[in-house]
Amino acid sequence: MSKLTKQYEQAKSNSKMYMQNGQIAAYLNALLEMNKYKRLMVAVVAN
């Protein structure tokens, strides 16, 4: 679980950096990555 949390936080910081730099495509990809890790964390907690 802690590994998923670290990956989520890394994607979150990447998304902030991309948005500040105006890299919209990379920002959207980082948001998708955040969503993936969030769903995985919810699945782990549910089981």
N, C-alpha and C positions, 0 to 999 in steps of 0.2 A: 504494500500500500504506500509506503514512504517513497518508493521508487516512482510510482505513478504521480504522487504529489510533486516530487521534484521535477519530473518531466512537464507536468502541467504548469508549474511556476516558470520554468524556462520558456515554454511556449508563450506564456503571458508576457514575460519581459521582452521576448522577441517581437511580439505583436505591437507592443508600445513603441519599440524602437523603429519598427517599419512604418508605423503611422506618423511618427515625428519626421521621418525622412521622406515621407510622401510616396512610399513604395506600396501602392494599393494592392497589387496582385500578391505580393509577399505577405502583406497584412492579412488578407483574406485567407491565405493558406495557413497562416499561424492561428487564425480563429478556428479554422476547421480542425487543426491539430489539438487545440484546447478542448474543443467539443468532444473529440475522440477520447482524450484522457479523462474528461469529466464523466463520460458514459461508462468508461471502464471502472472508474472509482465507484460509481453508483452500483455497478454490477458486483463488484467485490464486496461492498458493504451489505448488499442484499443477500449474499450467500453465506 
